[in-house]
Amino acid sequence: MAAINAYAEKLSASCLCAASHSILSTSARGSGRFPGWVEYVEPFRQKSQFWHNLWVGYGRPKTGAVSDIMRKPRAAYHRVVRHVKRNEQDLINDRFASALLNNKCRDFWSEVKRIRRNRTCFSNCVDSAFNPTDIVNVFTDKYQDLYTVAHGGSRSS
């Protein structure tokens, strides 16, 4: 029995891995802003915009002091964006922990659901099935085949 459970766990992990690589998903984020934007990115963005507008006011010179000054804040802004995006999950976790520590009335599981809901998107097509009932039937057939074979029987169709 332990061997069958281990086999089923490995099979399940393989299916989940295959699904994550083959089922299309999209990001729920559409605003262009992300965690850490206001605290870290926005000040660099404003400074970059200031120097960009000044550079435009001087006629967009390709070389010279104004051009050099404009490039440094722009590069710093893009560097901060990359850094914040790379550390996005750490920022989310830190905010989550501090929010729960600072406000004892918050419910842990409702906060977890709120965070996960923002990033979860599902495919609406599985094996050419678009209707939720048809998708359920696809999974029912797959699991019946899987467990019938795993238990040594054969499935009649």
C-alpha positions in Angstrom: 0.0 0.0 0.0 2.9 2.4 0.8 4.4 1.8 -2.7 1.1 2.6 -4.3 0.8 5.9 -2.3 4.3 6.8 -3.2 3.6 6.1 -6.8 0.4 8.1 -6.7 2.3 11.1 -5.1 5.0 11.0 -7.7 2.4 10.8 -10.5 0.4 13.6 -9.0 3.6 15.8 -8.8 4.4 14.9 -12.4 1.0 15.9 -13.6 1.1 19.2 -11.7 4.5 20.0 -13.1 3.4 19.1 -16.6 0.2 21.3 -16.2 2.2 24.3 -15.0 4.4 24.1 -18.1 1.6 23.4 -20.6 -1.6 25.1 -19.4 -1.7 28.8 -20.3 -2.1 31.2 -17.5 -2.1 35.0 -17.4 -1.2 37.6 -14.8 -4.0 39.2 -13.0 -1.9 42.4 -12.7 -2.9 45.0 -15.2 -2.2 48.3 -13.7 1.5 48.4 -14.4 2.2 48.9 -10.7 3.4 46.2 -8.4 4.3 45.7 -4.7 7.0 48.1 -3.7 6.2 50.7 -6.4 5.2 53.5 -4.1 7.9 53.0 -1.5 10.9 52.2 -3.7 10.2 52.9 -7.4 8.1 56.1 -7.4 10.7 58.5 -6.0 13.2 57.3 -8.7 10.5 57.6 -11.4 9.8 61.2 -10.4 13.4 62.2 -10.4 13.9 60.4 -13.8 10.9 62.2 -15.2 12.1 65.6 -14.0 15.5 65.2 -15.7 13.8 63.7 -18.8 11.5 66.8 -19.1 14.5 69.1 -18.7 16.4 67.2 -21.4 13.4 67.5 -23.7 13.2 71.2 -23.0 16.8 71.5 -24.1 15.9 69.9 -27.5 16.9 66.3 -26.7 20.7 66.7 -27.1 22.5 63.4 -27.8 25.6 64.5 -25.9 26.6 67.0 -23.3 26.0 67.6 -19.6 22.2 67.7 -19.8 22.2 64.4 -21.7 24.6 62.8 -19.2 22.6 64.0 -16.2 19.3 62.7 -17.7 20.8 59.2 -18.2 21.9 58.6 -14.6 18.5 58.9 -13.0 16.9 57.0 -15.8 19.3 54.1 -15.3 18.8 54.2 -11.5 15.0 54.1 -12.0 15.2 51.1 -14.3 17.7 49.4 -11.9 15.2 49.9 -9.0 12.4 48.5 -11.1 14.4 45.3 -11.8 15.4 45.0 -8.1 11.8 45.4 -6.8 10.4 42.9 -9.4 13.1 40.4 -8.5 12.2 40.7 -4.8 8.5 41.0 -5.2 7.6 37.9 -3.2 9.8 39.1 -0.3 8.1 42.5 -0.3 4.7 40.8 -0.3 5.7 38.5 2.6 7.1 41.4 4.6 3.9 43.4 4.1 1.8 40.4 5.0 3.8 39.8 8.2 3.8 43.4 9.3 0.1 43.8 8.6 -0.7 40.9 10.8 1.6 42.0 13.6 0.4 45.6 13.6 -3.3 44.7 13.4 -4.2 41.7 15.6 -7.8 41.8 14.3 -6.9 40.7 10.8 -7.6 37.1 10.0 -4.6 35.1 8.8 -6.5 32.9 6.3 -8.5 35.7 4.8 -5.3 37.6 4.1 -3.7 34.5 2.5 -6.7 34.0 0.3 -6.6 37.7 -0.7 -3.0 37.5 -1.7 -3.4 34.2 -3.6 -6.5 35.4 -5.4 -4.7 38.3 -7.0 -2.2 36.0 -8.8 -4.3 33.0 -9.7 -5.6 32.7 -13.2 -7.0 29.5 -14.7 -7.3 28.2 -18.2 -10.8 28.0 -19.5 -10.0 25.2 -21.9 -8.9 21.6 -21.0 -8.5 19.0 -23.7 -10.7 21.0 -26.1 -13.4 21.3 -23.4 -14.7 24.8 -22.7 -17.8 24.2 -20.7 -17.3 23.6 -17.0 -19.3 20.4 -17.1 -17.3 19.1 -20.0 -14.0 20.0 -18.2 -15.3 18.1 -15.1 -16.0 15.1 -17.3 -12.5 15.2 -18.8 -11.0 15.0 -15.4 -13.4 12.3 -14.3 -12.4 10.2 -17.2 -8.7 10.8 -16.6 -8.9 9.9 -12.9 -11.0 6.8 -13.6 -8.3 5.7 -16.1 -5.6 6.5 -13.7 -7.0 4.7 -10.6 -8.3 1.7 -12.6 -4.8 1.2 -14.0 -3.1 1.9 -10.6 -5.2 -0.8 -8.9 -4.5 -3.4 -11.6 -8.0 -3.5 -13.2 -9.1 -2.5 -16.7 -11.6 0.1 -17.6 -14.4 -0.7 -20.0 -15.5 2.1 -22.2 
